[in-house]
Amino acid sequence: MSKKIRIGTRGSELALWQAKYAAKLLGEDNTELVIIKTEGDKIQNVSFNKMEGKGFFTKELEEALLNKKIDAAVHSLKDLPTDEVSGLRLAAIPERGDHHDVIIMRKNLFIERNGINIKKGSIIGTSSARRMAQLKSFDSTFIIEAIRGNVNTRLRKLKENTFDAIIMAKAAIDRINLNTEGFITQILNEDIFLPAPAQGALGIQVRSDDEHIYNIIRKLNHTKTETLVTAERSFLKHFGGGCHVPLGAYANYDEKDEKNVENIILKGVIASPDGSAVIKESATGKDPESVGAELSIKIKSQGAEKYL
């Protein structure tokens, strides 16, 4: 490579880890990082479900790409809207990290339950409509309060006794080696708590007309990850509504079916914001786009669109 690849990223510790990870795969001597502040970084006092539009953490990175200020943008793929931006394309989805959500709680609130091991009436911090709905569907006595900021800020607020517990993505905790000493953490199994579509995965975006950069970045793609998160994002795309919708999804291959090892099993959930109504369904098939579309039809047929 004669010219360094300029990688655009947000400035948080987690975003920088993600960009540095991509740079390491490409060769750090061949890359340079360009930090860009997004709308989601600037507005810290408003809950996500009250913010207008889409792409709170991606729009400015995409504009920098289109304006040729950077050559590639690294996103948390769950933040990237499913609608393609004209002039841009997703070049690579590296191997996925852990897809689970984790609840981090005060030790005195732990109680063994069949699901989420925290006492009734606990105050739990999250700004995700998906997490809020699934928490309330498990236990309507939970008090859910909005929390914003990066993962370190959220943990600090827990330490300051603002909340009894917080919910985070396990991949974020793993990537920056977040110190949760002094608290109890529980990984929330997807059987009771479905993650956001593409949670734990990264997406690297480039300009559509830059074939040279595309071919370099494409080498970082992990085919299995790409297939499975495409199914999850297809469900989100066909259902509609973006990040405001309390929608969860997780896809994996059917490992029990030795004759059909490429069969995708996609599980999805839509819940009312207060958790009083939950619709769970699944779809199977080989084509990720079709599986996502099928799951959307199944869930919509049960009246899930009223939760948009």
C-alpha positions in Angstrom: 0.0 0.0 0.0 1.5 3.3 -1.1 -0.9 5.5 0.9 -2.2 5.0 4.4 -5.9 4.1 4.7 -7.7 6.7 6.8 -10.1 5.0 9.2 -12.9 7.1 10.6 -14.1 6.4 14.1 -15.9 7.9 17.1 -13.7 8.9 20.0 -15.0 6.7 22.8 -12.7 4.1 24.3 -14.9 1.3 22.8 -15.0 2.9 19.3 -11.3 3.4 19.3 -10.7 -0.2 20.3 -12.9 -1.2 17.3 -11.0 1.0 14.9 -7.6 -0.1 16.2 -8.7 -3.7 15.9 -9.5 -3.1 12.2 -6.2 -1.2 11.8 -4.3 -4.1 13.3 -5.9 -6.5 10.9 -4.9 -4.3 8.0 -1.5 -3.5 9.4 -1.1 -0.5 11.7 1.7 1.0 9.5 -0.7 1.1 6.6 -3.5 3.0 8.5 -4.2 6.1 10.4 -7.2 6.9 12.6 -9.4 10.0 12.1 -11.7 10.8 15.1 -15.1 12.2 14.3 -17.8 13.3 16.7 -21.3 12.1 16.0 -24.7 13.4 17.0 -25.1 10.6 19.5 -21.8 11.7 21.1 -22.9 15.4 21.3 -26.4 14.8 22.8 -26.0 13.0 26.1 -29.1 14.2 28.0 -31.8 12.7 25.7 -32.8 9.1 25.7 -32.4 7.3 22.3 -36.1 6.6 21.9 -36.8 10.4 22.2 -34.2 11.4 19.6 -35.5 12.0 16.0 -34.2 10.2 13.0 -31.7 7.4 12.5 -27.9 7.0 12.5 -27.1 8.9 15.6 -23.7 7.3 15.8 -23.0 6.8 12.0 -24.2 9.8 10.0 -21.2 12.1 10.5 -18.8 9.2 9.7 -20.8 8.5 6.5 -20.6 12.2 5.5 -16.8 12.1 6.0 -16.6 9.1 3.8 -18.6 10.7 1.0 -16.5 13.9 1.3 -13.4 11.8 1.0 -12.0 12.9 4.4 -11.7 9.2 5.3 -11.3 6.0 3.3 -13.2 3.6 5.6 -15.5 3.9 8.6 -15.7 1.4 11.4 -19.1 1.1 13.1 -20.8 -1.1 15.7 -23.0 -2.8 13.2 -26.0 -2.6 15.5 -25.8 1.2 15.2 -25.8 1.2 11.4 -29.2 1.7 9.8 -30.3 -1.0 7.4 -31.1 1.5 4.7 -28.1 1.8 2.4 -26.6 5.3 1.8 -26.2 6.2 -1.8 -22.5 6.1 -2.7 -21.5 3.9 0.2 -21.4 0.1 0.8 -20.5 -2.3 3.6 -17.2 -3.8 2.6 -16.5 -6.2 5.5 -18.0 -7.6 8.7 -15.2 -9.1 10.8 -15.7 -12.1 13.0 -18.4 -11.3 15.6 -17.7 -10.9 19.3 -20.0 -12.0 22.1 -23.6 -11.3 21.2 -25.1 -11.4 24.7 -26.4 -8.7 27.0 -25.1 -8.6 30.5 -26.7 -7.2 33.7 -24.3 -5.7 36.2 -25.9 -5.4 39.7 -25.2 -4.7 43.3 -24.3 -7.8 45.3 -27.1 -7.2 47.8 -29.7 -7.4 45.1 -28.8 -10.8 43.7 -31.5 -13.4 44.1 -31.7 -16.8 42.3 -34.5 -16.6 39.8 -35.5 -18.4 36.7 -34.2 -15.8 34.3 -32.8 -12.4 35.5 -31.3 -12.9 38.9 -32.1 -9.6 40.6 -34.7 -8.6 43.2 -38.2 -7.3 42.3 -38.5 -3.6 42.1 -34.9 -3.0 41.3 -33.9 0.3 39.5 -32.2 -0.7 36.2 -30.5 1.8 33.9 -30.9 1.5 30.1 -31.9 3.8 27.2 -32.6 0.9 24.9 -36.3 0.3 24.1 -35.5 -3.3 23.4 -33.8 -3.9 26.7 -36.5 -1.9 28.6 -39.4 -4.0 27.0 -37.7 -7.4 27.7 -36.9 -6.4 31.3 -40.5 -5.3 32.0 -41.8 -8.5 30.3 -39.8 -10.6 32.7 -40.8 -8.6 35.8 -43.2 -5.7 35.6 -42.0 -4.4 39.0 -38.6 -3.4 37.6 -38.1 0.4 37.5 -36.4 1.3 34.3 -34.6 4.7 34.1 -32.8 6.2 31.1 -29.0 6.1 31.1 -26.6 7.6 28.5 -22.9 7.8 28.1 -20.1 5.4 27.2 -19.6 2.1 29.0 -17.3 3.7 31.6 -19.7 6.5 32.3 -22.5 4.0 32.8 -20.5 1.9 35.2 -19.5 5.1 37.1 -23.2 6.0 37.5 -23.8 2.5 39.0 -21.0 3.1 41.4 -22.5 6.4 42.4 -25.7 4.6 43.5 -27.8 6.1 40.7 -29.1 2.7 39.8 -29.3 -0.8 41.3 -28.1 -2.4 38.0 -27.3 -1.5 34.4 -27.4 -3.5 31.1 -24.5 -3.6 28.7 -23.4 -5.6 25.7 -20.9 -8.2 26.7 -18.8 -7.5 23.7 -18.2 -3.9 24.9 -17.2 -5.2 28.4 -14.8 -7.7 26.8 -13.2 -5.4 24.3 -12.1 -2.7 26.8 -11.6 -5.1 29.7 -14.1 -3.1 31.8 -13.5 -3.7 35.5 -16.8 -4.7 37.1 -15.1 -5.8 40.4 -17.5 -5.3 43.3 -20.6 -6.1 41.3 -22.3 -9.3 40.2 -22.6 -9.8 36.5 -25.0 -12.2 34.8 -24.9 -13.0 31.1 -28.5 -13.0 29.8 -29.1 -16.0 27.7 -30.9 -15.4 24.4 -33.6 -17.8 25.4 -34.9 -15.1 27.8 -33.3 -11.9 26.4 -32.6 -11.5 22.7 -29.9 -9.0 21.7 -30.1 -6.2 19.2 -29.6 -7.3 15.5 -25.9 -7.6 14.8 -24.9 -7.0 18.4 -21.2 -7.8 18.9 -20.4 -7.4 15.2 -18.5 -4.6 13.5 -19.2 -3.2 10.0 -16.6 -1.5 7.9 -18.1 0.9 5.3 -16.3 2.3 2.2 -17.3 4.4 -0.9 -19.0 2.4 -3.6 -16.7 3.7 -6.3 -13.4 3.0 -4.4 -12.7 -0.5 -5.7 -9.1 -0.4 -4.4 -10.1 0.2 -0.8 -13.0 -2.1 -1.0 -10.8 -5.0 -2.1 -8.4 -4.4 0.8 -11.1 -4.1 3.4 -13.0 -7.1 2.0 -10.2 -9.4 3.2 -11.3 -8.7 6.8 -14.8 -10.2 6.1 -15.9 -13.3 8.1 -18.4 -15.2 6.0 -20.3 -16.9 8.8 -20.7 -13.7 10.7 -21.8 -11.9 7.6 -24.5 -14.4 6.8 -25.9 -14.6 10.3 -26.0 -10.9 11.0 -27.5 -10.3 7.5 -30.5 -12.4 8.6 -30.9 -10.4 11.8 -30.6 -7.1 10.0 -33.0 -8.3 7.3 -35.6 -8.9 10.0 -35.1 -5.4 11.3 -35.3 -3.9 7.8 -38.5 -5.7 6.8 -40.2 -5.0 10.1 -39.2 -1.3 10.0 -38.9 1.3 12.7 -35.2 1.2 13.3 -33.7 1.6 16.8 -36.9 3.0 18.4 -38.6 -0.4 18.1 -38.3 -2.9 21.0 -37.0 -5.6 18.6 -34.4 -8.3 19.3 -33.0 -10.9 17.0 -30.4 -13.6 17.0 -29.4 -16.0 14.2 -27.3 -19.2 14.3 -26.8 -22.3 12.3 -28.8 -25.4 13.1 -26.0 -27.5 14.5 -28.4 -30.3 15.5 -29.3 -31.0 11.8 -26.2 -32.8 10.5 -27.8 -33.2 7.1 -28.5 -29.4 6.7 -25.6 -27.7 8.4 -26.2 -24.4 6.5 -29.7 -24.0 7.7 -30.1 -20.7 9.6 -32.3 -20.5 12.7 -33.4 -16.9 13.3 -35.2 -16.0 16.5 -36.9 -12.7 17.0 -38.9 -10.8 19.5 -41.1 -7.7 19.5 -42.5 -6.4 22.8 -44.7 -3.5 23.9 -42.7 -0.8 25.6 -44.2 -1.7 29.0 -43.5 -5.4 28.5 -47.1 -6.3 28.9 -47.2 -8.0 25.4 -44.4 -10.1 23.9 -44.4 -11.8 20.5 -41.6 -14.3 19.9 -41.2 -16.2 16.6 -38.5 -18.0 14.6 -37.8 -18.7 11.0 -35.4 -21.1 9.2 -33.8 -21.3 5.8 -30.6 -21.0 3.9 -30.9 -17.4 2.5 -30.4 -14.8 5.2 -32.4 -12.1 3.5 -35.4 -14.4 3.0 -35.2 -15.8 6.5 -35.3 -12.2 7.9 -38.3 -11.3 5.7 -40.1 -14.5 6.7 -39.7 -13.8 10.4 -41.0 -10.2 9.9 -44.1 -11.6 8.2 -44.7 -14.1 11.0 -44.4 -11.5 13.7 -46.5 -8.9 11.9 -49.2 -11.4 11.4 -49.7 -11.5 15.1 -50.2 -7.7 15.3 -46.7 -6.6 16.2 -46.8 -3.5 14.1 -48.8 -1.7 16.8 -45.6 -1.4 18.7 -43.9 0.8 16.1 
